[in-house]
Amino acid sequence: MTLSFFDQFMSPTFLGIPLMALVLTLPWVLYPTPSTRWLNNRLLTLQGWFINRFTQQLLTPLNLGGHKWALLLTSLMLFLVTLNMLGLLPYTFTPTTQLSLNLGLAVPLWLATVIIGMRNQPTVALGHFLPEGTPTLLIPVLIIIETISLFIRPLALGVRLTANLTAGHLLIQLIATAAFTLLPLMPTVAILTATLLFLLTLLEVAVAMIQAYVFVLLLSLYLQENV
């Protein structure tokens, strides 16, 4: 039976039971838990250094009210990076290629930032819809445009992550199929195609990390506007 290139994006099931919950839980098992020892091993030290540097860079533009989100944003960053990186392994499933999952992460967090802004500083939050000094004739148009841009933010977050990862996986599968097909016919071209595949895989590793960082960074920027 010939498989479609999009079959890799189907949610895994076992005996008709969806395994999405198991897929989302597995990444947390891979991280070492902190110990009570005075000296940690190299892996824990590297993990702690990365978390500290990321949290410091992410929360520098925010005031003290936004620092309450440090644990949530850092955990989300680690979660997305792990899912994206594990999805590059052979015979694995990438949950972040599902738009429903990405929107399920983006919409509640975006909505939380909007609610915080409306509750803490409603005047400033509503002031974003109408910049100061706007001509009278442009006021209705600008309000409509700013409202649309506000509600399109979570959609842009989810679609950006989904589209980048889906496109990368499809490119890898297409080039791998081409290299496998060309190997008995034109070995030299197949070797060049395999080299291109290796470089594309390195690019996808970078994309997997960058897209997770962009997702969390944009959430922190939305939070910065409302705290």
LUMVEX-163036 format. One record per residue (C-alpha): x, y, z; residue number from 1; residue in one letter. Coordinates in nm, 3 decimals, always signed. Each point is the difference from the previous one (the first is absolute). Example, Ala and Ser with C-alpha at 12.3 -4.5 7.8 and 13.67 -1.06 7.14 Angstrom:
BEGIN
<torlo east="+1.230" north="-0.450" up="+0.780" nulo="1" donu="A"/>
<torlo east="+0.137" north="+0.344" up="-0.066" nulo="2" donu="S"/>
END
This chain:
BEGIN
<torlo east="+0.000" north="+0.000" up="+0.000" nulo="1" donu="M"/>
<torlo east="+0.139" north="+0.340" up="-0.097" nulo="2" donu="T"/>
<torlo east="+0.009" north="+0.243" up="+0.290" nulo="3" donu="L"/>
<torlo east="-0.069" north="+0.370" up="-0.042" nulo="4" donu="S"/>
<torlo east="+0.259" north="+0.257" up="+0.102" nulo="5" donu="F"/>
<torlo east="-0.255" north="+0.140" up="+0.244" nulo="6" donu="F"/>
<torlo east="-0.048" north="-0.329" up="+0.185" nulo="7" donu="D"/>
<torlo east="+0.286" north="+0.096" up="+0.231" nulo="8" donu="Q"/>
<torlo east="-0.220" north="+0.278" up="+0.144" nulo="9" donu="F"/>
<torlo east="-0.282" north="-0.234" up="+0.104" nulo="10" donu="M"/>
<torlo east="-0.052" north="-0.034" up="+0.374" nulo="11" donu="S"/>
<torlo east="+0.134" north="-0.335" up="+0.125" nulo="12" donu="P"/>
<torlo east="-0.251" north="-0.257" up="+0.123" nulo="13" donu="T"/>
<torlo east="+0.029" north="-0.347" up="+0.155" nulo="14" donu="F"/>
<torlo east="-0.299" north="-0.232" up="-0.021" nulo="15" donu="L"/>
<torlo east="-0.213" north="+0.301" up="-0.081" nulo="16" donu="G"/>
<torlo east="+0.121" north="+0.190" up="+0.310" nulo="17" donu="I"/>
<torlo east="+0.156" north="+0.343" up="-0.071" nulo="18" donu="P"/>
<torlo east="+0.354" north="+0.030" up="+0.135" nulo="19" donu="L"/>
<torlo east="+0.021" north="+0.379" up="-0.009" nulo="20" donu="M"/>
<torlo east="-0.008" north="+0.027" up="+0.381" nulo="21" donu="A"/>
<torlo east="+0.289" north="-0.247" up="+0.026" nulo="22" donu="L"/>
<torlo east="+0.197" north="+0.189" up="-0.265" nulo="23" donu="V"/>
<torlo east="-0.046" north="+0.327" up="+0.189" nulo="24" donu="L"/>
<torlo east="+0.099" north="-0.155" up="+0.333" nulo="25" donu="T"/>
<torlo east="+0.312" north="-0.183" up="-0.118" nulo="26" donu="L"/>
<torlo east="+0.235" north="+0.302" up="-0.040" nulo="27" donu="P"/>
<torlo east="-0.012" north="+0.080" up="+0.372" nulo="28" donu="W"/>
<torlo east="+0.145" north="-0.343" up="+0.078" nulo="29" donu="V"/>
<torlo east="+0.316" north="+0.080" up="-0.195" nulo="30" donu="L"/>
<torlo east="+0.109" north="+0.292" up="+0.220" nulo="31" donu="Y"/>
<torlo east="+0.207" north="-0.077" up="+0.311" nulo="32" donu="P"/>
<torlo east="-0.150" north="+0.104" up="+0.331" nulo="33" donu="T"/>
<torlo east="+0.203" north="+0.223" up="+0.232" nulo="34" donu="P"/>
<torlo east="+0.166" north="-0.176" up="+0.290" nulo="35" donu="S"/>
<torlo east="+0.076" north="+0.111" up="+0.356" nulo="36" donu="T"/>
<torlo east="+0.375" north="-0.038" up="-0.048" nulo="37" donu="R"/>
<torlo east="+0.228" north="+0.301" up="+0.026" nulo="38" donu="W"/>
<torlo east="+0.161" north="-0.079" up="-0.334" nulo="39" donu="L"/>
<torlo east="-0.205" north="-0.098" up="-0.303" nulo="40" donu="N"/>
<torlo east="+0.114" north="-0.196" up="-0.303" nulo="41" donu="N"/>
<torlo east="+0.082" north="+0.166" up="-0.331" nulo="42" donu="R"/>
<torlo east="-0.344" north="-0.058" up="-0.150" nulo="43" donu="L"/>
<torlo east="-0.182" north="+0.165" up="+0.290" nulo="44" donu="L"/>
<torlo east="+0.249" north="+0.288" up="+0.001" nulo="45" donu="T"/>
<torlo east="-0.050" north="+0.057" up="-0.374" nulo="46" donu="L"/>
<torlo east="-0.378" north="-0.020" up="+0.038" nulo="47" donu="Q"/>
<torlo east="+0.002" north="+0.250" up="+0.286" nulo="48" donu="G"/>
<torlo east="+0.227" north="+0.239" up="-0.191" nulo="49" donu="W"/>
<torlo east="-0.224" north="-0.011" up="-0.306" nulo="50" donu="F"/>
<torlo east="-0.316" north="+0.061" up="+0.202" nulo="51" donu="I"/>
<torlo east="+0.159" north="+0.291" up="+0.189" nulo="52" donu="N"/>
<torlo east="+0.130" north="+0.167" up="-0.317" nulo="53" donu="R"/>
<torlo east="-0.328" north="-0.043" up="-0.184" nulo="54" donu="F"/>
<torlo east="-0.207" north="+0.130" up="+0.290" nulo="55" donu="T"/>
<torlo east="+0.229" north="+0.298" up="+0.047" nulo="56" donu="Q"/>
<torlo east="-0.015" north="+0.095" up="-0.367" nulo="57" donu="Q"/>
<torlo east="-0.375" north="-0.052" up="-0.023" nulo="58" donu="L"/>
<torlo east="-0.098" north="+0.195" up="+0.310" nulo="59" donu="L"/>
<torlo east="+0.242" north="+0.292" up="-0.029" nulo="60" donu="T"/>
<torlo east="-0.247" north="+0.225" up="-0.191" nulo="61" donu="P"/>
<torlo east="-0.287" north="-0.086" up="+0.239" nulo="62" donu="L"/>
<torlo east="-0.079" north="+0.173" up="+0.327" nulo="63" donu="N"/>
<torlo east="-0.037" north="-0.186" up="+0.329" nulo="64" donu="L"/>
<torlo east="-0.363" north="-0.087" up="-0.070" nulo="65" donu="G"/>
<torlo east="+0.100" north="-0.198" up="-0.307" nulo="66" donu="G"/>
<torlo east="+0.262" north="-0.201" up="+0.192" nulo="67" donu="H"/>
<torlo east="-0.280" north="-0.216" up="+0.139" nulo="68" donu="K"/>
<torlo east="-0.016" north="-0.160" up="-0.345" nulo="69" donu="W"/>
<torlo east="+0.364" north="-0.116" up="+0.015" nulo="70" donu="A"/>
<torlo east="-0.078" north="-0.362" up="+0.092" nulo="71" donu="L"/>
<torlo east="-0.279" north="-0.032" up="-0.257" nulo="72" donu="L"/>
<torlo east="+0.195" north="+0.151" up="-0.292" nulo="73" donu="L"/>
<torlo east="+0.319" north="-0.193" up="+0.077" nulo="74" donu="T"/>
<torlo east="-0.188" north="-0.328" up="+0.032" nulo="75" donu="S"/>
<torlo east="-0.182" north="+0.070" up="-0.326" nulo="76" donu="L"/>
<torlo east="+0.331" north="+0.071" up="-0.174" nulo="77" donu="M"/>
<torlo east="+0.155" north="-0.327" up="+0.119" nulo="78" donu="L"/>
<torlo east="-0.316" north="-0.190" up="-0.089" nulo="79" donu="F"/>
<torlo east="-0.016" north="+0.133" up="-0.357" nulo="80" donu="L"/>
<torlo east="+0.373" north="-0.044" up="-0.062" nulo="81" donu="V"/>
<torlo east="-0.016" north="-0.361" up="+0.119" nulo="82" donu="T"/>
<torlo east="-0.304" north="-0.084" up="-0.213" nulo="83" donu="L"/>
<torlo east="+0.152" north="+0.164" up="-0.308" nulo="84" donu="N"/>
<torlo east="+0.336" north="-0.173" up="+0.041" nulo="85" donu="M"/>
<torlo east="-0.147" north="-0.343" up="+0.070" nulo="86" donu="L"/>
<torlo east="-0.212" north="+0.036" up="-0.312" nulo="87" donu="G"/>
<torlo east="+0.316" north="+0.005" up="-0.212" nulo="88" donu="L"/>
<torlo east="+0.088" north="-0.355" up="+0.103" nulo="89" donu="L"/>
<torlo east="-0.099" north="-0.283" up="-0.237" nulo="90" donu="P"/>
<torlo east="-0.336" north="-0.172" up="+0.056" nulo="91" donu="Y"/>
<torlo east="-0.120" north="+0.267" up="+0.243" nulo="92" donu="T"/>
<torlo east="-0.301" north="+0.227" up="+0.010" nulo="93" donu="F"/>
<torlo east="+0.019" north="+0.379" up="+0.041" nulo="94" donu="T"/>
<torlo east="-0.302" north="+0.129" up="+0.196" nulo="95" donu="P"/>
<torlo east="+0.085" north="+0.363" up="-0.085" nulo="96" donu="T"/>
<torlo east="-0.086" north="-0.065" up="-0.366" nulo="97" donu="T"/>
<torlo east="-0.364" north="-0.018" up="+0.114" nulo="98" donu="Q"/>
<torlo east="-0.170" north="+0.339" up="-0.026" nulo="99" donu="L"/>
<torlo east="-0.251" north="-0.098" up="+0.268" nulo="100" donu="S"/>
<torlo east="+0.277" north="-0.052" up="+0.258" nulo="101" donu="L"/>
<torlo east="+0.178" north="+0.325" up="-0.086" nulo="102" donu="N"/>
<torlo east="-0.323" north="+0.199" up="+0.015" nulo="103" donu="L"/>
<torlo east="-0.081" north="-0.175" up="+0.327" nulo="104" donu="G"/>
<torlo east="+0.324" north="+0.143" up="+0.140" nulo="105" donu="L"/>
<torlo east="-0.018" north="+0.341" up="-0.168" nulo="106" donu="A"/>
<torlo east="-0.363" north="+0.103" up="+0.059" nulo="107" donu="V"/>
<torlo east="-0.021" north="-0.044" up="+0.382" nulo="108" donu="P"/>
<torlo east="+0.338" north="+0.165" up="+0.061" nulo="109" donu="L"/>
<torlo east="-0.080" north="+0.291" up="-0.233" nulo="110" donu="W"/>
<torlo east="-0.342" north="+0.037" up="+0.162" nulo="111" donu="L"/>
<torlo east="+0.164" north="+0.006" up="+0.344" nulo="112" donu="A"/>
<torlo east="+0.224" north="+0.291" up="-0.102" nulo="113" donu="T"/>
<torlo east="-0.303" north="+0.192" up="-0.135" nulo="114" donu="V"/>
<torlo east="-0.203" north="-0.062" up="+0.317" nulo="115" donu="I"/>
<torlo east="+0.292" north="+0.112" up="+0.217" nulo="116" donu="I"/>
<torlo east="+0.029" north="+0.322" up="-0.200" nulo="117" donu="G"/>
<torlo east="-0.374" north="+0.069" up="+0.019" nulo="118" donu="M"/>
<torlo east="-0.003" north="-0.065" up="+0.375" nulo="119" donu="R"/>
<torlo east="+0.315" north="+0.186" up="+0.107" nulo="120" donu="N"/>
<torlo east="+0.008" north="+0.294" up="-0.240" nulo="121" donu="Q"/>
<torlo east="-0.318" north="+0.016" up="-0.212" nulo="122" donu="P"/>
<torlo east="+0.068" north="+0.352" up="-0.126" nulo="123" donu="T"/>
<torlo east="+0.341" north="-0.091" up="-0.141" nulo="124" donu="V"/>
<torlo east="-0.127" north="-0.330" up="-0.141" nulo="125" donu="A"/>
<torlo east="-0.288" north="+0.170" up="-0.180" nulo="126" donu="L"/>
<torlo east="+0.230" north="+0.281" up="-0.109" nulo="127" donu="G"/>
<torlo east="+0.184" north="-0.243" up="-0.228" nulo="128" donu="H"/>
<torlo east="-0.306" north="-0.007" up="-0.225" nulo="129" donu="F"/>
<torlo east="+0.027" north="+0.372" up="-0.078" nulo="130" donu="L"/>
<torlo east="+0.343" north="+0.171" up="-0.018" nulo="131" donu="P"/>
<torlo east="+0.017" north="+0.358" up="+0.123" nulo="132" donu="E"/>
<torlo east="-0.044" north="+0.271" up="-0.262" nulo="133" donu="G"/>
<torlo east="-0.203" north="-0.211" up="-0.242" nulo="134" donu="T"/>
<torlo east="-0.212" north="+0.203" up="-0.246" nulo="135" donu="P"/>
<torlo east="-0.373" north="-0.019" up="+0.067" nulo="136" donu="T"/>
<torlo east="-0.081" north="-0.163" up="-0.333" nulo="137" donu="L"/>
<torlo east="+0.246" north="-0.285" up="+0.063" nulo="138" donu="L"/>
<torlo east="-0.121" north="-0.085" up="+0.351" nulo="139" donu="I"/>
<torlo east="-0.259" north="-0.270" up="-0.099" nulo="140" donu="P"/>
<torlo east="+0.237" north="-0.157" up="-0.252" nulo="141" donu="V"/>
<torlo east="+0.293" north="-0.011" up="+0.245" nulo="142" donu="L"/>
<torlo east="-0.214" north="-0.151" up="+0.275" nulo="143" donu="I"/>
<torlo east="-0.113" north="-0.278" up="-0.236" nulo="144" donu="I"/>
<torlo east="+0.356" north="-0.065" up="-0.121" nulo="145" donu="I"/>
<torlo east="+0.145" north="-0.008" up="+0.352" nulo="146" donu="E"/>
<torlo east="-0.277" north="-0.232" up="+0.118" nulo="147" donu="T"/>
<torlo east="+0.066" north="-0.241" up="-0.286" nulo="148" donu="I"/>
<torlo east="+0.375" north="+0.012" up="+0.065" nulo="149" donu="S"/>
<torlo east="-0.061" north="-0.077" up="+0.368" nulo="150" donu="L"/>
<torlo east="-0.218" north="-0.304" up="-0.066" nulo="151" donu="F"/>
<torlo east="+0.228" north="-0.132" up="-0.273" nulo="152" donu="I"/>
<torlo east="+0.299" north="-0.025" up="+0.235" nulo="153" donu="R"/>
<torlo east="-0.073" north="-0.350" up="+0.139" nulo="154" donu="P"/>
<torlo east="-0.080" north="-0.125" up="-0.349" nulo="155" donu="L"/>
<torlo east="+0.334" north="+0.133" up="-0.124" nulo="156" donu="A"/>
<torlo east="+0.182" north="-0.168" up="+0.290" nulo="157" donu="L"/>
<torlo east="-0.152" north="-0.340" up="-0.072" nulo="158" donu="G"/>
<torlo east="+0.022" north="+0.016" up="-0.379" nulo="159" donu="V"/>
<torlo east="+0.363" north="+0.119" up="+0.004" nulo="160" donu="R"/>
<torlo east="+0.117" north="-0.292" up="+0.212" nulo="161" donu="L"/>
<torlo east="-0.209" north="-0.253" up="-0.191" nulo="162" donu="T"/>
<torlo east="+0.099" north="+0.122" up="-0.347" nulo="163" donu="A"/>
<torlo east="+0.374" north="+0.016" up="+0.066" nulo="164" donu="N"/>
<torlo east="+0.022" north="-0.347" up="+0.152" nulo="165" donu="L"/>
<torlo east="-0.231" north="-0.158" up="-0.258" nulo="166" donu="T"/>
<torlo east="+0.194" north="+0.150" up="-0.291" nulo="167" donu="A"/>
<torlo east="+0.331" north="-0.120" up="+0.146" nulo="168" donu="G"/>
<torlo east="-0.123" north="-0.355" up="+0.050" nulo="169" donu="H"/>
<torlo east="-0.142" north="-0.015" up="-0.351" nulo="170" donu="L"/>
<torlo east="+0.327" north="+0.125" up="-0.151" nulo="171" donu="L"/>
<torlo east="+0.200" north="-0.258" up="+0.194" nulo="172" donu="I"/>
<torlo east="-0.230" north="-0.282" up="-0.113" nulo="173" donu="Q"/>
<torlo east="+0.000" north="+0.115" up="-0.363" nulo="174" donu="L"/>
<torlo east="+0.379" north="+0.026" up="-0.020" nulo="175" donu="I"/>
<torlo east="+0.049" north="-0.330" up="+0.184" nulo="176" donu="A"/>
<torlo east="-0.238" north="-0.172" up="-0.243" nulo="177" donu="T"/>
<torlo east="+0.186" north="+0.152" up="-0.295" nulo="178" donu="A"/>
<torlo east="+0.339" north="-0.115" up="+0.135" nulo="179" donu="A"/>
<torlo east="-0.129" north="-0.354" up="+0.060" nulo="180" donu="F"/>
<torlo east="-0.150" north="-0.017" up="-0.350" nulo="181" donu="T"/>
<torlo east="+0.308" north="+0.138" up="-0.175" nulo="182" donu="L"/>
<torlo east="+0.249" north="-0.225" up="+0.181" nulo="183" donu="L"/>
<torlo east="-0.018" north="-0.299" up="-0.241" nulo="184" donu="P"/>
<torlo east="-0.037" north="+0.223" up="-0.308" nulo="185" donu="L"/>
<torlo east="+0.242" north="+0.289" up="+0.055" nulo="186" donu="M"/>
<torlo east="+0.219" north="-0.058" up="+0.307" nulo="187" donu="P"/>
<torlo east="+0.187" north="+0.330" up="-0.034" nulo="188" donu="T"/>
<torlo east="-0.320" north="+0.202" up="-0.009" nulo="189" donu="V"/>
<torlo east="-0.134" north="-0.205" up="+0.290" nulo="190" donu="A"/>
<torlo east="+0.308" north="+0.081" up="+0.210" nulo="191" donu="I"/>
<torlo east="-0.041" north="+0.371" up="-0.076" nulo="192" donu="L"/>
<torlo east="-0.367" north="-0.025" up="+0.092" nulo="193" donu="T"/>
<torlo east="+0.090" north="-0.174" up="+0.327" nulo="194" donu="A"/>
<torlo east="+0.246" north="+0.282" up="+0.076" nulo="195" donu="T"/>
<torlo east="-0.277" north="+0.251" up="-0.060" nulo="196" donu="L"/>
<torlo east="-0.222" north="-0.206" up="+0.229" nulo="197" donu="L"/>
<torlo east="+0.261" north="+0.015" up="+0.277" nulo="198" donu="F"/>
<torlo east="+0.029" north="+0.379" up="-0.031" nulo="199" donu="L"/>
<torlo east="-0.379" north="+0.034" up="-0.002" nulo="200" donu="L"/>
<torlo east="-0.021" north="-0.210" up="+0.315" nulo="201" donu="T"/>
<torlo east="+0.243" north="+0.237" up="+0.174" nulo="202" donu="L"/>
<torlo east="-0.214" north="+0.290" up="-0.116" nulo="203" donu="L"/>
<torlo east="-0.310" north="-0.168" up="+0.138" nulo="204" donu="E"/>
<torlo east="+0.168" north="-0.046" up="+0.338" nulo="205" donu="V"/>
<torlo east="+0.058" north="+0.376" up="+0.007" nulo="206" donu="A"/>
<torlo east="-0.357" north="+0.067" up="-0.115" nulo="207" donu="V"/>
<torlo east="-0.138" north="-0.228" up="+0.273" nulo="208" donu="A"/>
<torlo east="+0.178" north="+0.203" up="+0.269" nulo="209" donu="M"/>
<torlo east="-0.062" north="+0.341" up="-0.158" nulo="210" donu="I"/>
<torlo east="-0.373" north="-0.054" up="-0.049" nulo="211" donu="Q"/>
<torlo east="-0.044" north="-0.104" up="+0.363" nulo="212" donu="A"/>
<torlo east="+0.191" north="+0.309" up="+0.109" nulo="213" donu="Y"/>
<torlo east="-0.205" north="+0.228" up="-0.230" nulo="214" donu="V"/>
<torlo east="-0.325" north="-0.146" up="+0.136" nulo="215" donu="F"/>
<torlo east="+0.096" north="+0.079" up="+0.359" nulo="216" donu="V"/>
<torlo east="+0.162" north="+0.334" up="-0.090" nulo="217" donu="L"/>
<torlo east="-0.317" north="+0.127" up="-0.168" nulo="218" donu="L"/>
<torlo east="-0.204" north="-0.105" up="+0.302" nulo="219" donu="L"/>
<torlo east="+0.237" north="+0.198" up="+0.223" nulo="220" donu="S"/>
<torlo east="-0.039" north="+0.303" up="-0.229" nulo="221" donu="L"/>
<torlo east="-0.379" north="-0.026" up="+0.025" nulo="222" donu="Y"/>
<torlo east="+0.040" north="-0.024" up="+0.376" nulo="223" donu="L"/>
<torlo east="+0.228" north="+0.304" up="+0.002" nulo="224" donu="Q"/>
<torlo east="-0.278" north="+0.211" up="-0.156" nulo="225" donu="E"/>
<torlo east="-0.245" north="-0.092" up="+0.273" nulo="226" donu="N"/>
<torlo east="+0.198" north="+0.008" up="+0.327" nulo="227" donu="V"/>
END
